[in-house]
Amino acid sequence: MVTGLLSMSGILTRTNGAGRPGMDRTEFFGSQVGGESVINYSYTDMPWRLMAWDIRYFFTFAWALPWVLWPVRPCDGDHFDELSFTWQNLWCMAVHTTLVVMQLFFILSLPLLLLFPVWMVMLVIAVFFSVNRLLCSTLNGNTVTFTSDPKYAPALGEHAHEQWIFLNGVAVGEAWLKSNINRLALTFKRPVIGVHNRTTGIIFDVIECLIQRNFGYATGDVRAAYKIIKEKLYNPQYSKVVFILHSQGGIEGGLVLDWLLQELPHNLLSKLEVYTFGNASNHFNNPHRHVGSQQAEMMYPITGTEFPTTIMEIPLVDSPAETRPPSLKKRVSNTSNYSFEANGHPQTLTPISNGLDASRATSYAVPTSRRAIAHVEHYAHTTDFVALWGVLHFVTNKRASPELPRYIGRVFSRTSSRGGHQFCQHYLNGMFPLERDSNGGFVGCAESNDFMNSIIEVAKNGTEKDGLREGFDNSWSMMELAARRGSDIRDPVAIHGSIYEGKEGINDGKVRVKDLSRLWQYRNGRSPPDIPRELRRMTVE
């Protein structure tokens, strides 16, 4: 359990000199527990005041702006990497450079336009925006949604119940979006739908970010993503919808989630999983399903996990939203003091009797997530300007003020010499690197890397008035790890959905990123269990 937040000074002290990152390290802090206090100023404060705060912190974190592109090497992902020297990438970089120069000149010259007649000002503005749109059209194309190339991940029957969707960030044209979704498809061996957040140039995209996150303005791609995700959640074919967001996509994805939370039934929302990289949003909502679980987490944030002495059978189903059908509720072992509730509010494991002999068969109905959305994880670099301006600022802010935002989702905060902002080149190459075959071709995600093997440092700096964190009892993988014989997991970390398969690193009492990251469990076509394997084993009294 984590009782505090990482302070902003802690982020800054991980760098030395001119903002260069120090020794590689990864800190983890669990999802904040929602409460009655209203602390998300994106909903409670005036938009113009929010805009002023955002502009202030833009300059506060301006030291990290070079890391939007830096480091430019290595390009381990070859043609997938945004800054690799391919013809498409060189064209994109040339157009963006032109747009930056044009837009800076236009903004700086706006005061001078007051010296000219209105008709001339309107003509200059019309010509500028026409040229800007023409240049952007060479990057964006005309398509809003794309599907990954089947050569990277053909559609397989075993994943037919899943739909993966990606929403990109700032400055991404058609070529980079295709690279992003193909890289995801190769990494996780699933087809991926890409919803195109079209670029209007880096500077105008940043202005759009300010408008979106402070005024809640939904652009066309936000509406398109909402429509697609809503359709997939209502489609009975899908028991799992995975939504991946990067950069500005975190702002837009947050707006999509707000709409979904307002409208969709919670049993449909429980199909949804959200993973973000370099998230630029100022809030991320995921409320509790009922007040009982919220109060339990606030009252008992460090409750440990207990296990029944005998587990005979756990009924498995495809969808986490359908894990407690009445037909599966049976008598549990008399030796067990752990229970599931049968009233639709799964806080504990409650024994449900139908007269069966517990020595012959025992089954548990498995609870869904206590929150509306099943799983939310954020991945961030501490030298990524966008992450500092977004997720890390709002999660780690040290002030115990009620108008500060509440940010839901477990955060992996990494300090690394490769800690830039680009999706493929910096985030995926550093956290989900690719494996090559003997001929040098990519075959999928590497089974081991420095980030996933790094030992978690629990973020303890910083305070919050209601600074509570989800406890061990909220995590299937804590059950998974703690239930194993000889396990010695003692770190105060709420492990979440882990399926660590080896013994190394478990019995030494240390928790690594791969033990916490649910997204890691999807690599190369794998799937994390919604029920720990230790709870699925067959035993006899």
C-alpha positions as CSV (number, residue, x, y, z in Angstrom):
1,M,0.0,0.0,0.0
2,V,1.2,3.4,-0.8
3,T,0.3,6.2,1.6
4,G,1.7,9.1,-0.2
5,L,2.5,10.7,-3.5
6,L,5.8,11.5,-5.2
7,S,6.6,15.1,-4.8
8,M,7.4,17.4,-7.7
9,S,10.8,18.1,-6.1
10,G,11.4,14.4,-6.2
11,I,10.9,14.4,-9.9
12,L,13.3,17.3,-10.4
13,T,16.0,15.9,-8.2
14,R,16.3,12.8,-10.3
15,T,18.0,14.9,-12.9
16,N,21.4,16.6,-12.7
17,G,23.0,19.5,-14.5
18,A,21.0,20.8,-17.4
19,G,18.1,18.4,-16.8
20,R,20.0,15.3,-17.8
21,P,18.5,12.2,-16.2
22,G,20.5,10.3,-13.6
23,M,20.6,6.6,-12.9
24,D,17.8,4.6,-14.3
25,R,15.0,3.9,-11.8
26,T,11.3,3.2,-11.7
27,E,8.8,4.4,-9.1
28,F,5.3,3.2,-8.7
29,F,2.3,4.6,-7.0
30,G,-1.1,3.0,-6.9
31,S,-4.4,4.4,-8.0
32,Q,-5.7,7.2,-5.8
33,V,-8.8,6.3,-3.8
34,G,-11.7,8.6,-4.7
35,G,-13.5,10.4,-1.9
36,E,-16.3,12.9,-1.3
37,S,-14.0,15.9,-1.6
38,V,-13.9,17.6,-4.9
39,I,-10.3,18.1,-5.9
40,N,-10.3,18.0,-9.7
41,Y,-10.2,21.6,-10.7
42,S,-10.8,20.8,-14.4
43,Y,-14.4,20.4,-13.3
44,T,-14.8,22.9,-10.5
45,D,-12.8,25.9,-11.5
46,M,-13.2,28.5,-14.2
47,P,-11.7,27.6,-17.6
48,W,-9.7,30.8,-17.9
49,R,-8.1,30.3,-14.5
50,L,-7.2,26.7,-15.5
51,M,-5.7,28.1,-18.7
52,A,-3.6,30.5,-16.7
53,W,-2.3,27.7,-14.5
54,D,-1.5,25.5,-17.5
55,I,0.5,28.3,-19.2
56,R,2.4,28.9,-16.0
57,Y,3.3,25.3,-15.6
58,F,4.2,25.1,-19.3
59,F,7.1,27.4,-18.6
60,T,7.8,25.7,-15.3
61,F,8.5,22.5,-17.1
62,A,10.0,24.1,-20.2
63,W,13.4,22.7,-19.2
64,A,12.2,19.3,-20.4
65,L,11.1,20.5,-23.8
66,P,14.2,19.1,-25.6
67,W,13.1,15.6,-24.4
68,V,10.1,15.7,-26.6
69,L,12.6,14.7,-29.3
70,W,15.7,13.7,-27.3
71,P,17.3,11.3,-27.5
72,V,17.2,11.0,-31.3
73,R,19.3,7.9,-31.2
74,P,19.2,4.9,-30.9
75,C,16.4,3.9,-33.2
76,D,16.1,0.3,-32.1
77,G,12.7,0.0,-33.8
78,D,14.1,0.9,-37.2
79,H,11.3,2.1,-39.5
80,F,8.7,2.1,-36.6
81,D,10.7,4.9,-34.8
82,E,9.5,8.4,-35.5
83,L,13.0,9.9,-35.9
84,S,14.5,7.1,-37.9
85,F,15.8,8.1,-41.3
86,T,13.1,6.8,-43.6
87,W,11.7,8.8,-46.5
88,Q,8.3,9.1,-44.8
89,N,9.8,10.3,-41.5
90,L,12.1,12.8,-43.2
91,W,9.1,14.3,-45.1
92,C,7.1,14.5,-41.8
93,M,10.0,16.2,-40.0
94,A,10.5,18.7,-42.9
95,V,6.8,19.6,-43.0
96,H,6.7,20.0,-39.2
97,T,9.7,22.2,-39.2
98,T,8.1,24.4,-41.8
99,L,4.9,24.6,-39.8
100,V,6.7,25.5,-36.6
101,V,8.5,28.4,-38.3
102,M,5.2,29.6,-40.0
103,Q,3.1,29.4,-36.8
104,L,5.7,31.1,-34.6
105,F,6.0,33.9,-37.2
106,F,2.2,34.2,-37.4
107,I,1.7,34.3,-33.6
108,L,4.5,36.9,-33.1
109,S,3.2,39.1,-35.9
110,L,-0.4,39.2,-34.6
111,P,0.1,42.6,-32.7
112,L,1.5,44.1,-35.9
113,L,-1.8,43.3,-37.8
114,L,-3.5,46.0,-35.7
115,L,-1.6,48.5,-37.9
116,F,-3.2,47.4,-41.1
117,P,-6.8,47.7,-42.5
118,V,-9.3,45.0,-41.6
119,W,-9.6,43.7,-45.1
120,M,-5.8,43.2,-45.3
121,V,-5.7,41.5,-41.9
122,M,-8.5,39.1,-43.0
123,L,-6.7,38.3,-46.2
124,V,-3.4,37.6,-44.5
125,I,-5.1,35.3,-42.0
126,A,-7.1,33.5,-44.7
127,V,-3.9,32.9,-46.7
128,F,-2.0,31.7,-43.7
129,F,-4.6,29.2,-42.6
130,S,-5.0,27.9,-46.2
131,V,-1.3,27.2,-46.5
132,N,-1.2,25.7,-43.0
133,R,-4.1,23.4,-43.9
134,L,-2.6,22.4,-47.2
135,L,0.7,21.4,-45.6
136,C,-1.1,19.5,-42.9
137,S,-3.1,17.6,-45.5
138,T,0.1,16.2,-46.8
139,L,0.6,14.6,-43.3
140,N,-3.0,13.7,-42.4
141,G,-4.6,12.3,-45.5
142,N,-8.4,11.8,-45.5
143,T,-8.9,8.8,-43.3
144,V,-10.0,8.9,-39.7
145,T,-9.6,5.3,-38.7
146,F,-7.0,2.8,-39.6
147,T,-6.4,-0.9,-38.9
148,S,-2.9,-2.4,-38.3
149,D,-1.3,-4.4,-41.1
150,P,-2.2,-8.1,-40.8
151,K,1.4,-9.1,-41.5
152,Y,2.3,-7.8,-38.0
153,A,-0.7,-9.5,-36.2
154,P,-3.3,-11.5,-38.1
155,A,-6.7,-11.9,-36.5
156,L,-6.7,-15.0,-34.4
157,G,-9.7,-16.9,-33.0
158,E,-8.2,-16.9,-29.5
159,H,-8.4,-13.1,-29.5
160,A,-11.7,-12.7,-31.3
161,H,-13.3,-11.5,-28.1
162,E,-10.9,-8.6,-27.8
163,Q,-10.7,-5.2,-29.5
164,W,-7.6,-3.0,-29.2
165,I,-7.9,0.7,-30.0
166,F,-5.2,3.4,-30.1
167,L,-5.6,7.2,-30.0
168,N,-2.5,9.1,-30.9
169,G,-1.0,12.3,-29.6
170,V,0.5,15.6,-30.9
171,A,2.0,16.1,-34.4
172,V,1.1,12.6,-35.7
173,G,0.1,12.3,-39.3
174,E,-1.0,9.2,-41.2
175,A,2.4,7.7,-41.6
176,W,3.3,7.9,-37.9
177,L,-0.1,6.6,-36.8
178,K,0.3,3.6,-39.0
179,S,3.7,3.0,-37.5
180,N,2.3,3.3,-34.0
181,I,-0.5,0.8,-34.5
182,N,1.7,-1.7,-36.5
183,R,4.2,-1.5,-33.6
184,L,1.5,-2.2,-31.1
185,A,0.2,-5.1,-33.2
186,L,3.7,-6.6,-33.5
187,T,4.2,-6.2,-29.7
188,F,1.0,-7.7,-28.5
189,K,0.0,-9.9,-31.5
190,R,-3.4,-8.4,-31.9
191,P,-5.0,-6.3,-34.6
192,V,-5.2,-2.6,-33.5
193,I,-7.6,0.1,-34.7
194,G,-6.1,3.5,-34.8
195,V,-8.3,6.6,-34.4
196,H,-6.5,9.5,-36.0
197,N,-6.1,12.6,-33.9
198,R,-5.0,14.8,-36.9
199,T,-2.2,17.3,-36.5
200,T,-2.4,21.0,-37.4
201,G,1.2,21.6,-36.6
202,I,3.0,21.2,-33.2
203,I,2.3,24.7,-31.9
204,F,-1.4,24.7,-32.9
205,D,-1.7,21.1,-31.5
206,V,-0.4,22.4,-28.1
207,I,-3.0,25.2,-28.2
208,E,-5.7,22.6,-29.0
209,C,-4.5,20.6,-25.9
210,L,-5.1,23.7,-23.7
211,I,-8.5,24.2,-25.1
212,Q,-9.5,20.5,-24.8
213,R,-8.3,19.9,-21.2
214,N,-9.5,23.2,-19.8
215,F,-12.8,23.8,-21.7
216,G,-13.6,20.1,-22.3
217,Y,-13.8,20.7,-26.1
218,A,-14.3,17.5,-28.1
219,T,-12.9,17.5,-31.6
220,G,-14.0,15.1,-34.3
221,D,-11.5,12.4,-33.4
222,V,-12.8,12.4,-29.8
223,R,-16.3,11.8,-31.1
224,A,-15.1,9.1,-33.5
225,A,-13.3,7.3,-30.7
226,Y,-16.3,7.5,-28.4
227,K,-18.6,6.1,-31.1
228,I,-16.2,3.2,-31.8
229,I,-15.6,2.2,-28.2
230,K,-19.3,2.5,-27.3
231,E,-20.1,0.2,-30.2
232,K,-17.5,-2.3,-29.2
233,L,-18.6,-2.4,-25.6
234,Y,-22.2,-3.0,-26.6
235,N,-21.2,-5.7,-29.0
236,P,-21.6,-9.1,-27.2
237,Q,-18.8,-10.5,-29.3
238,Y,-16.3,-8.5,-27.2
239,S,-15.6,-9.3,-23.6
240,K,-12.5,-7.0,-23.5
241,V,-11.8,-3.6,-25.1
242,V,-8.3,-2.3,-24.7
243,F,-7.8,1.5,-25.1
244,I,-4.2,2.7,-25.5
245,L,-3.5,6.5,-25.4
246,H,-0.4,8.6,-26.0
247,S,0.2,12.3,-25.2
248,Q,-2.7,14.4,-26.3
249,G,-4.6,11.2,-26.8
250,G,-4.7,11.0,-23.0
251,I,-6.7,14.3,-22.9
252,E,-9.0,13.1,-25.7
253,G,-9.3,9.6,-24.2
254,G,-10.2,11.2,-20.8
255,L,-13.0,13.0,-22.5
256,V,-14.2,9.8,-24.1
257,L,-14.1,8.0,-20.7
258,D,-16.1,10.9,-19.1
259,W,-18.9,10.4,-21.7
260,L,-18.8,6.6,-21.3
261,L,-19.1,6.9,-17.5
262,Q,-22.1,9.2,-17.8
263,E,-24.0,6.8,-20.1
264,L,-23.0,3.2,-20.1
265,P,-24.0,0.5,-17.6
266,H,-21.1,-0.6,-15.4
267,N,-21.2,-4.2,-16.5
268,L,-20.3,-2.9,-20.0
269,L,-17.6,-0.5,-18.7
270,S,-16.0,-3.4,-16.8
271,K,-14.9,-4.8,-20.2
272,L,-12.7,-1.7,-20.7
273,E,-9.0,-1.5,-19.9
274,V,-7.0,1.7,-20.4
275,Y,-3.3,2.2,-20.8
276,T,-1.6,5.5,-21.3
277,F,1.9,6.7,-22.2
278,G,3.1,10.3,-21.6
279,N,-0.5,11.3,-20.7
280,A,-1.1,15.0,-21.1
281,S,-4.5,15.1,-19.4
282,N,-5.3,16.9,-16.2
283,H,-7.7,14.3,-14.8
284,F,-8.6,10.6,-15.2
285,N,-11.9,9.4,-13.8
286,N,-12.8,5.9,-12.7
287,P,-15.3,5.9,-9.9
288,H,-16.1,3.1,-7.5
289,R,-19.1,0.9,-8.3
290,H,-20.6,1.5,-5.0
291,V,-19.9,3.5,-1.8
292,G,-19.2,0.4,0.2
293,S,-15.9,-0.4,-1.6
294,Q,-14.8,3.2,-1.5
295,Q,-15.4,3.5,2.2
296,A,-13.6,0.2,2.8
297,E,-10.5,1.4,0.9
298,M,-10.5,4.7,2.8
299,M,-10.9,3.0,6.2
300,Y,-8.6,0.0,5.6
301,P,-6.0,1.0,2.9
302,I,-3.4,-1.5,4.1
303,T,-5.6,-4.6,4.6
304,G,-3.8,-7.7,3.8
305,T,-5.0,-10.6,1.7
306,E,-6.1,-13.9,3.3
307,F,-6.6,-17.1,1.4
308,P,-8.9,-20.1,1.9
309,T,-7.1,-23.2,3.0
310,T,-8.9,-25.3,0.3
311,I,-9.9,-24.2,-3.1
312,M,-11.5,-26.9,-5.3
313,E,-12.5,-25.1,-8.4
314,I,-13.0,-21.6,-9.8
315,P,-15.5,-21.3,-12.7
316,L,-13.9,-19.4,-15.6
317,V,-15.7,-17.2,-18.0
318,D,-14.6,-15.0,-20.9
319,S,-15.8,-11.7,-19.6
320,P,-14.8,-10.0,-16.4
321,A,-18.3,-8.5,-16.5
322,E,-19.9,-11.9,-16.2
323,T,-18.0,-13.5,-13.4
324,R,-20.7,-14.1,-10.9
325,P,-23.7,-15.8,-12.5
326,P,-26.0,-17.3,-9.9
327,S,-25.6,-20.8,-11.3
328,L,-22.0,-20.8,-10.3
329,K,-22.5,-20.0,-6.6
330,K,-21.7,-23.1,-4.5
331,R,-20.8,-24.0,-1.0
332,V,-17.2,-23.2,0.0
333,S,-15.0,-25.1,2.3
334,N,-15.8,-24.9,6.0
335,T,-12.1,-24.3,6.6
336,S,-12.2,-21.1,4.6
337,N,-12.8,-17.7,6.3
338,Y,-12.5,-15.8,3.0
339,S,-15.6,-15.0,1.0
340,F,-17.3,-13.4,-1.9
341,E,-20.5,-11.4,-1.5
342,A,-23.5,-12.5,-3.5
343,N,-25.3,-9.1,-3.4
344,G,-23.5,-7.6,-6.4
345,H,-20.9,-5.8,-4.4
346,P,-17.8,-8.0,-4.4
347,Q,-15.7,-6.7,-1.5
348,T,-14.9,-10.1,0.0
349,L,-15.2,-13.8,-0.8
350,T,-18.6,-14.8,0.6
351,P,-19.5,-18.5,1.0
352,I,-22.8,-19.3,-0.7
353,S,-24.4,-22.6,0.3
354,N,-26.5,-24.9,-1.8
355,G,-26.0,-28.0,0.3
356,L,-23.0,-29.4,-1.6
357,D,-20.3,-31.2,0.3
358,A,-17.3,-28.9,0.5
359,S,-15.0,-31.9,0.6
360,R,-16.1,-32.8,-3.0
361,A,-16.4,-29.5,-4.7
362,T,-15.9,-25.9,-3.9
363,S,-16.2,-23.0,-6.3
364,Y,-16.0,-19.2,-5.9
365,A,-17.8,-16.6,-7.9
366,V,-15.1,-14.1,-8.8
367,P,-15.7,-10.4,-8.2
368,T,-15.2,-7.9,-10.9
369,S,-13.1,-4.7,-10.4
370,R,-14.3,-2.5,-7.6
371,R,-14.2,0.4,-10.1
372,A,-16.3,1.1,-13.1
373,I,-13.4,0.5,-15.6
374,A,-11.5,-2.7,-14.9
375,H,-7.9,-1.6,-15.3
376,V,-6.1,1.7,-15.7
377,E,-2.3,2.1,-16.0
378,H,-0.1,5.1,-16.8
379,Y,3.5,4.9,-18.0
380,A,5.5,8.1,-17.8
381,H,9.1,9.3,-18.2
382,T,10.3,11.9,-15.6
383,T,12.1,13.9,-18.3
384,D,9.1,13.8,-20.7
385,F,7.8,17.4,-20.9
386,V,4.3,16.2,-21.7
387,A,4.1,13.7,-18.8
388,L,5.5,16.4,-16.4
389,W,2.9,18.8,-17.6
390,G,0.2,16.1,-17.4
391,V,0.0,12.9,-15.4
392,L,3.1,13.4,-13.2
393,H,2.1,17.0,-12.3
394,F,-1.4,16.1,-11.3
395,V,-0.6,12.8,-9.6
396,T,2.5,13.9,-7.7
397,N,1.5,17.5,-6.7
398,K,2.3,17.8,-3.1
399,R,-0.2,20.5,-2.1
400,A,-3.1,19.2,0.1
401,S,-5.6,21.5,-1.5
402,P,-9.2,20.5,-2.3
403,E,-9.1,22.0,-5.8
404,L,-6.3,19.8,-7.0
405,P,-7.2,17.1,-9.4
406,R,-7.7,13.4,-8.5
407,Y,-6.0,11.1,-11.0
408,I,-7.1,7.5,-11.1
409,G,-4.8,4.8,-12.4
410,R,-1.6,3.1,-11.3
411,V,1.5,5.0,-12.4
412,F,4.9,3.7,-13.5
413,S,7.3,6.7,-13.3
414,R,10.6,6.0,-15.0
415,T,13.8,8.0,-14.9
416,S,16.0,6.9,-17.8
417,S,18.6,8.2,-20.2
418,R,16.1,7.2,-22.9
419,G,13.2,9.0,-21.3
420,G,11.8,11.1,-24.2
421,H,8.2,11.5,-25.4
422,Q,8.0,9.8,-28.8
423,F,5.6,6.8,-28.6
424,C,7.6,4.1,-30.5
425,Q,11.1,5.4,-30.2
426,H,11.1,6.3,-26.5
427,Y,8.2,4.6,-24.7
428,L,7.8,1.3,-26.5
429,N,11.5,0.8,-27.3
430,G,12.3,1.4,-23.7
431,M,9.5,-0.4,-22.0
432,F,8.4,-3.0,-24.6
433,P,11.4,-3.5,-26.9
434,L,11.3,-5.8,-29.9
435,E,13.1,-9.1,-30.4
436,R,14.9,-10.0,-33.6
437,D,15.3,-13.3,-35.4
438,S,18.6,-14.6,-36.8
439,N,18.1,-12.6,-39.9
440,G,17.6,-9.3,-38.1
441,G,13.8,-9.2,-38.6
442,F,11.4,-8.3,-35.8
443,V,9.4,-11.3,-34.4
444,G,7.6,-9.7,-31.4
445,C,8.2,-8.3,-28.0
446,A,11.4,-9.2,-26.2
447,E,10.8,-11.4,-23.2
448,S,13.1,-9.5,-20.9
449,N,14.2,-5.9,-20.7
450,D,15.7,-3.5,-18.1
451,F,12.5,-1.6,-17.4
452,M,10.4,-4.7,-16.7
453,N,13.2,-6.3,-14.7
454,S,13.8,-3.1,-12.6
455,I,12.9,-3.3,-8.9
456,I,10.1,-1.0,-8.0
457,E,10.7,1.9,-5.7
458,V,7.5,2.8,-3.9
459,A,6.9,6.5,-4.2
460,K,6.5,7.8,-0.6
461,N,7.2,11.5,-0.9
462,G,4.5,14.1,-1.0
463,T,1.2,14.3,0.9
464,E,-2.5,14.6,0.2
465,K,-5.2,15.3,2.6
466,D,-7.0,12.1,1.7
467,G,-3.8,10.4,0.4
468,L,-5.1,6.8,0.5
469,R,-4.1,4.1,-1.9
470,E,-5.6,0.8,-2.9
471,G,-4.5,-2.0,-0.6
472,F,-3.3,-5.6,-1.2
473,D,-6.8,-7.0,-1.1
474,N,-7.8,-5.2,-4.3
475,S,-5.2,-7.0,-6.4
476,W,-5.5,-10.4,-8.0
477,S,-1.8,-10.7,-8.4
478,M,-1.1,-10.1,-4.8
479,M,-3.2,-13.2,-4.3
480,E,-1.3,-14.9,-7.1
481,L,2.1,-14.1,-5.5
482,A,1.2,-14.4,-1.9
483,A,-0.6,-17.7,-2.3
484,R,2.5,-19.4,-3.6
485,R,4.5,-21.5,-1.2
486,G,7.7,-19.8,-0.1
487,S,6.6,-16.4,-1.3
488,D,8.0,-13.5,0.6
489,I,6.4,-10.5,-1.0
490,R,6.7,-7.8,1.6
491,D,6.9,-4.5,-0.4
492,P,4.0,-2.1,0.4
493,V,2.8,-2.3,-3.2
494,A,-0.7,-3.1,-4.5
495,I,0.2,-5.7,-7.1
496,H,-2.3,-5.7,-9.9
497,G,-3.0,-8.5,-12.3
498,S,0.4,-10.0,-12.3
499,I,1.1,-13.4,-13.9
500,Y,4.8,-13.7,-13.2
501,E,5.7,-17.2,-14.3
502,G,9.2,-17.7,-12.9
503,K,10.4,-18.1,-9.4
504,E,13.3,-15.7,-9.6
505,G,12.4,-12.3,-8.2
506,I,9.4,-13.6,-6.3
507,N,11.0,-15.3,-3.3
508,D,13.6,-12.6,-2.7
509,G,11.0,-10.3,-1.3
510,K,11.4,-7.7,-4.2
511,V,8.7,-6.6,-6.6
512,R,9.6,-5.7,-10.2
513,V,7.8,-3.8,-12.8
514,K,6.8,-7.0,-14.6
515,D,5.0,-8.1,-11.4
516,L,2.8,-5.1,-11.5
517,S,2.3,-4.3,-15.2
518,R,-0.9,-5.8,-16.5
519,L,-0.1,-4.6,-20.1
520,W,3.2,-6.6,-20.0
521,Q,1.1,-9.7,-19.7
522,Y,-0.4,-9.2,-23.1
523,R,2.9,-9.3,-24.9
524,N,3.3,-11.7,-27.9
525,G,-0.4,-12.8,-27.8
526,R,-0.5,-13.8,-24.1
527,S,-3.4,-12.8,-21.9
528,P,-3.5,-12.1,-18.2
529,P,-5.9,-14.2,-16.2
530,D,-8.8,-12.4,-14.6
531,I,-8.5,-15.0,-11.9
532,P,-5.2,-15.9,-10.3
533,R,-3.9,-19.3,-11.2
534,E,-3.4,-20.1,-7.5
535,L,-7.2,-19.7,-7.1
536,R,-7.9,-21.9,-10.1
537,R,-6.0,-24.9,-9.0
538,M,-7.8,-28.1,-8.1
539,T,-7.3,-29.5,-4.6
540,V,-8.7,-32.3,-2.5
541,E,-9.2,-32.0,1.3
